[in-house]
Amino acid sequence: GFYSTVSGSSTCSSCNAGSFQSDVGATYCEGCLAGTYSNAGAAHCTICDSGYFSEEEASQCTKCDSGSYSNASSGSCVTCPPGRWAGYGSSDCYSCDAGKYALE
């Protein structure tokens, strides 16, 4: 989670949130991939849970809006098709019950 770009440095810098460094003696940090996130000083990125997503170099995951869902490690949410629905932060779309419908 730390790096140094200067020869003879007496300290190392912490990787910014959304990036990581797992190697010792590093001179740079790598950005987290979409579907993952990190806090500052991270040695690795953490996978977003189902119902959440993140873009590249994210410092946190975001819940999917109602009407959409995601699997774990997703870079975006998927809109539910007609006849199916999902609540805020869902990991799947659900079929409408008998007597009910969903257009979007």
C-alpha positions in Angstrom: 0.0 0.0 0.0 3.0 2.3 -0.1 5.6 3.5 -2.7 8.5 5.9 -3.2 9.6 7.6 -6.4 12.6 9.4 -5.0 16.1 8.0 -4.5 17.3 8.3 -1.0 13.9 9.0 0.4 13.4 8.7 4.2 9.6 7.9 3.9 7.2 6.2 1.6 3.9 7.6 0.3 0.6 5.9 0.8 -1.3 4.8 -2.3 -4.4 6.9 -2.8 -7.9 5.4 -2.3 -8.9 3.5 -5.5 -5.3 2.2 -6.0 -3.1 -0.4 -4.4 0.4 -1.8 -4.2 1.2 -5.3 -3.0 4.9 -5.3 -3.7 7.7 -4.3 -1.4 10.0 -1.6 -2.8 7.4 -0.2 -5.2 7.8 3.0 -7.2 4.1 3.4 -8.1 0.6 2.3 -7.3 -1.8 0.4 -9.6 -5.5 1.5 -10.0 -8.3 -0.9 -8.9 -10.3 -2.5 -11.7 -14.0 -1.9 -12.2 -15.9 -4.0 -9.8 -13.4 -3.5 -7.0 -12.4 -0.6 -4.6 -9.7 0.3 -2.0 -9.1 2.6 0.8 -5.8 4.7 1.0 -2.7 2.6 1.7 -4.2 -0.7 0.5 -2.1 -3.7 -0.5 -5.0 -5.0 -2.6 -8.4 -4.1 -4.0 -11.6 -5.5 -2.5 -14.4 -7.0 -4.7 -17.8 -5.2 -4.6 -20.6 -7.3 -3.2 -23.6 -8.4 -5.2 -26.0 -5.5 -5.6 -23.1 -3.0 -5.8 -20.8 -1.8 -8.5 -17.8 0.4 -9.0 -15.9 2.0 -11.9 -12.1 1.9 -12.3 -10.0 3.4 -9.4 -13.0 3.6 -7.0 -12.7 4.3 -3.3 -16.1 2.6 -2.6 -18.8 0.6 -4.2 -22.2 2.1 -5.0 -25.6 0.3 -4.6 -27.5 -0.4 -7.7 -30.7 1.7 -8.2 -34.1 0.1 -7.9 -35.0 -1.6 -11.2 -31.4 -2.9 -11.7 -29.1 -5.5 -10.2 -25.5 -6.7 -10.2 -23.4 -9.8 -9.4 -20.3 -9.5 -7.2 -17.3 -7.7 -8.8 -19.5 -5.8 -11.3 -18.5 -2.6 -13.1 -22.1 -1.6 -13.7 -25.7 -2.6 -12.9 -28.0 -4.4 -15.3 -31.6 -3.1 -15.9 -34.3 -5.6 -15.2 -36.4 -6.6 -18.3 -40.2 -6.0 -18.4 -42.1 -8.3 -16.1 -39.3 -8.4 -13.6 -38.3 -6.0 -10.7 -35.5 -5.3 -8.3 -35.2 -3.2 -5.1 -32.4 -0.8 -4.3 -29.1 -2.7 -4.0 -30.5 -6.0 -5.5 -28.4 -9.0 -6.6 -31.1 -10.2 -9.0 -34.3 -9.3 -10.7 -37.5 -11.1 -9.5 -40.6 -12.1 -11.5 -43.7 -10.1 -10.9 -46.4 -11.9 -8.8 -49.6 -13.0 -10.4 -51.9 -9.9 -10.8 -48.9 -7.5 -11.0 -46.7 -6.2 -13.8 -43.5 -4.1 -14.4 -43.0 -2.1 -17.6 -39.4 -1.1 -16.9 
